[in-house]
Amino acid sequence: MKWQFIIGFWLLFVLINILLAEWNNSVRLKRIANKNPKQIEHFWYGLGYGILCAIPFYISRNYWQLFSLLLLHLNVFSVSYNLFSELPAFHLSLSTKSVTDRVMRAIGLKSIEEVAIISFCISTVFLMFQLFKL
């Protein structure tokens, strides 16, 4: 696998996560304005992202790439979504229906800072594994 493909997809998924966060926030704001209690469709967004991650995996058959892109979502999407929502970057919602946020609260976290930093570092390590064919 060429290094340009590996890095290109990784950077593309950084952009995809930022765009998904902006889109998710705009949908949430429209639903709040329309007094719709269902603000975010976590399952459908997650399924869509999973399918997007399956595309480069189908091409490369590289599990490091798949895991790297999935972990990228934990940090890039979460931080971007919080910033688009005009919240602190590492804000952890107390009222969310998100399974990820509920797990983080259940283990006693007060923010997503540790999870975001660790998932970004692991995602980057997995990117390096791909580049050096480990």
C-alpha contacts under 8 A as a table, 3 or more apart, distances in Angstrom:
res1	aa1	res2	aa2	distance
1	M	5	F	7.05
1	M	6	I	7.32
1	M	60	S	7.06
2	K	5	F	5.43
2	K	6	I	6.64
3	W	6	I	5.09
3	W	7	I	6.11
3	W	131	L	6.00
4	Q	7	I	5.36
4	Q	8	G	5.59
5	F	8	G	5.03
5	F	9	F	6.04
6	I	9	F	5.49
6	I	10	W	6.32
6	I	65	Q	7.65
6	I	127	L	7.54
6	I	130	Q	7.28
6	I	131	L	7.22
7	I	10	W	5.03
7	I	11	L	6.13
7	I	127	L	7.69
8	G	11	L	5.25
8	G	12	L	5.98
9	F	12	L	4.86
9	F	13	F	6.09
9	F	56	P	7.34
10	W	13	F	5.20
10	W	14	V	6.44
10	W	69	L	6.72
10	W	127	L	7.82
11	L	14	V	4.98
11	L	15	L	6.47
12	L	15	L	5.14
12	L	16	I	6.13
13	F	16	I	4.70
13	F	17	N	5.98
13	F	69	L	6.84
13	F	72	L	7.72
14	V	17	N	5.29
14	V	18	I	6.42
14	V	72	L	7.15
14	V	76	V	6.49
15	L	18	I	5.12
15	L	19	L	6.18
16	I	19	L	5.10
16	I	20	L	5.98
17	N	20	L	5.02
17	N	21	A	6.09
17	N	73	H	6.32
17	N	76	V	6.07
17	N	77	F	4.87
17	N	80	S	7.84
18	I	21	A	5.13
18	I	22	E	6.33
18	I	76	V	6.65
18	I	77	F	5.84
18	I	80	S	5.75
18	I	81	Y	7.58
19	L	22	E	5.11
19	L	23	W	6.10
20	L	23	W	5.04
20	L	24	N	5.84
20	L	77	F	7.20
21	A	24	N	5.05
21	A	25	N	6.12
21	A	77	F	5.58
21	A	78	S	7.48
21	A	80	S	5.85
21	A	81	Y	4.53
21	A	84	F	7.33
22	E	25	N	5.20
22	E	26	S	6.26
22	E	80	S	7.47
22	E	81	Y	6.42
22	E	84	F	6.16
23	W	26	S	5.12
23	W	27	V	6.22
24	N	27	V	5.21
24	N	28	R	6.18
24	N	40	I	7.18
24	N	81	Y	7.57
25	N	28	R	4.96
25	N	29	L	6.17
25	N	81	Y	6.61
25	N	84	F	6.62
25	N	85	S	6.39
26	S	29	L	5.11
26	S	30	K	6.24
27	V	30	K	5.17
27	V	31	R	6.18
27	V	39	Q	7.42
27	V	40	I	7.55
28	R	31	R	5.16
28	R	32	I	6.18
28	R	39	Q	4.92
28	R	40	I	6.09
29	L	32	I	5.08
29	L	33	A	6.19
29	L	39	Q	7.93
30	K	33	A	5.06
30	K	34	N	6.24
31	R	34	N	5.00
31	R	35	K	6.03
31	R	36	N	4.94
31	R	37	P	7.41
31	R	38	K	7.37
31	R	39	Q	5.73
32	I	35	K	4.89
32	I	36	N	5.80
32	I	37	P	7.29
32	I	39	Q	6.82
33	A	36	N	7.64
36	N	39	Q	6.61
38	K	41	E	7.42
41	E	44	W	5.60
41	E	45	Y	6.20
42	H	45	Y	5.29
42	H	46	G	5.95
42	H	97	K	7.81
42	H	98	S	6.41
43	F	46	G	5.14
43	F	47	L	6.03
44	W	47	L	5.02
44	W	48	G	6.01
45	Y	48	G	5.12
45	Y	49	Y	6.18
46	G	49	Y	5.14
46	G	50	G	6.09
47	L	50	G	5.01
47	L	51	I	6.21
48	G	51	I	5.13
48	G	52	L	6.25
49	Y	52	L	4.96
49	Y	53	C	6.20
50	G	53	C	5.06
50	G	54	A	6.25
50	G	70	L	7.58
51	I	54	A	4.96
51	I	55	I	6.76
52	L	55	I	5.54
52	L	56	P	7.79
53	C	56	P	6.17
53	C	57	F	6.59
53	C	66	L	6.24
53	C	69	L	6.43
53	C	70	L	7.04
54	A	57	F	4.91
54	A	58	Y	5.86
54	A	66	L	7.15
55	I	58	Y	5.14
55	I	59	I	6.48
56	P	59	I	5.00
56	P	60	S	6.00
56	P	61	R	7.87
56	P	65	Q	7.77
56	P	66	L	7.61
57	F	60	S	5.13
57	F	61	R	4.95
57	F	62	N	5.85
57	F	63	Y	7.05
57	F	65	Q	6.76
57	F	66	L	5.75
58	Y	61	R	5.49
62	N	65	Q	5.44
62	N	66	L	6.63
62	N	130	Q	7.73
63	Y	66	L	4.96
63	Y	67	F	6.13
64	W	67	F	5.30
64	W	68	S	5.93
64	W	126	F	5.35
64	W	127	L	6.99
64	W	129	F	6.88
64	W	130	Q	6.25
65	Q	68	S	4.99
65	Q	69	L	6.15
65	Q	126	F	6.80
65	Q	127	L	6.57
65	Q	130	Q	6.74
66	L	69	L	5.33
66	L	70	L	6.25
67	F	70	L	5.06
67	F	71	L	6.07
67	F	123	S	7.23
67	F	126	F	7.34
68	S	71	L	5.27
68	S	72	L	6.12
68	S	122	I	7.37
68	S	123	S	4.27
68	S	124	T	7.02
68	S	126	F	5.45
68	S	127	L	6.28
69	L	72	L	4.96
69	L	73	H	6.74
69	L	123	S	7.00
70	L	73	H	5.49
70	L	74	L	7.35
71	L	74	L	5.38
71	L	75	N	7.24
71	L	119	S	5.52
71	L	120	F	6.84
71	L	122	I	7.49
71	L	123	S	5.60
72	L	75	N	5.67
72	L	76	V	5.95
72	L	77	F	7.73
72	L	119	S	6.81
72	L	120	F	6.06
72	L	123	S	5.99
73	H	76	V	5.49
73	H	77	F	5.15
73	H	78	S	7.22
74	L	77	F	6.17
74	L	78	S	5.96
74	L	115	V	7.59
74	L	116	A	6.12
74	L	119	S	6.54
74	L	120	F	7.87
75	N	78	S	5.40
75	N	79	V	5.99
75	N	115	V	7.45
75	N	116	A	4.27
75	N	117	I	7.02
75	N	119	S	6.43
75	N	120	F	6.09
76	V	79	V	5.53
76	V	80	S	5.92
76	V	116	A	7.80
77	F	80	S	5.16
77	F	81	Y	5.83
78	S	81	Y	5.18
78	S	82	N	6.21
78	S	89	A	8.00
78	S	90	F	7.77
78	S	116	A	7.89
79	V	82	N	5.20
79	V	83	L	6.24
79	V	89	A	4.99
79	V	90	F	6.09
79	V	116	A	7.84
80	S	83	L	5.10
80	S	84	F	6.12
80	S	89	A	7.31
81	Y	84	F	5.13
81	Y	85	S	6.08
82	N	85	S	4.98
82	N	86	E	6.23
82	N	87	L	5.02
82	N	88	P	6.32
82	N	89	A	5.38
82	N	90	F	7.18
82	N	91	H	6.62
83	L	86	E	4.94
83	L	87	L	5.57
83	L	88	P	6.54
83	L	89	A	5.59
84	F	87	L	7.56
87	L	91	H	6.48
88	P	91	H	5.26
90	F	111	S	5.53
90	F	112	I	4.95
90	F	113	E	5.12
90	F	116	A	7.92
91	H	111	S	5.32
91	H	112	I	6.30
92	L	101	D	6.70
92	L	105	R	7.92
92	L	110	K	6.45
92	L	111	S	4.76
92	L	112	I	5.77
93	S	96	T	5.67
93	S	101	D	6.95
94	L	105	R	7.80
96	T	101	D	6.92
96	T	102	R	7.39
97	K	101	D	7.68
97	K	102	R	7.22
98	S	101	D	5.31
98	S	102	R	6.20
99	V	102	R	5.05
99	V	103	V	6.14
100	T	103	V	5.24
100	T	104	M	6.30
101	D	104	M	5.07
101	D	105	R	6.18
102	R	105	R	5.12
102	R	106	A	6.01
103	V	106	A	4.94
103	V	107	I	6.33
104	M	107	I	5.41
104	M	108	G	6.56
104	M	109	L	5.49
104	M	112	I	7.65
105	R	108	G	5.07
105	R	109	L	5.22
105	R	110	K	6.78
106	A	109	L	7.48
109	L	112	I	7.22
111	S	114	E	7.55
112	I	115	V	5.29
112	I	116	A	5.84
113	E	116	A	5.20
113	E	117	I	6.13
114	E	117	I	5.31
114	E	118	I	6.00
115	V	118	I	5.24
115	V	119	S	5.84
116	A	119	S	5.28
116	A	120	F	6.04
117	I	120	F	5.18
117	I	121	C	6.19
118	I	121	C	5.10
118	I	122	I	6.14
119	S	122	I	5.12
119	S	123	S	5.92
120	F	123	S	5.02
120	F	124	T	6.12
121	C	124	T	5.08
121	C	125	V	6.19
122	I	125	V	4.93
122	I	126	F	6.14
123	S	126	F	5.10
123	S	127	L	6.21
124	T	127	L	4.87
124	T	128	M	6.29
125	V	128	M	5.00
125	V	129	F	6.24
126	F	129	F	4.89
126	F	130	Q	6.40
127	L	130	Q	5.21
127	L	131	L	6.40
128	M	131	L	4.96
128	M	132	F	6.08
129	F	132	F	5.30
129	F	133	K	5.64
129	F	134	L	4.90
130	Q	133	K	4.90
130	Q	134	L	6.45
131	L	134	L	7.98
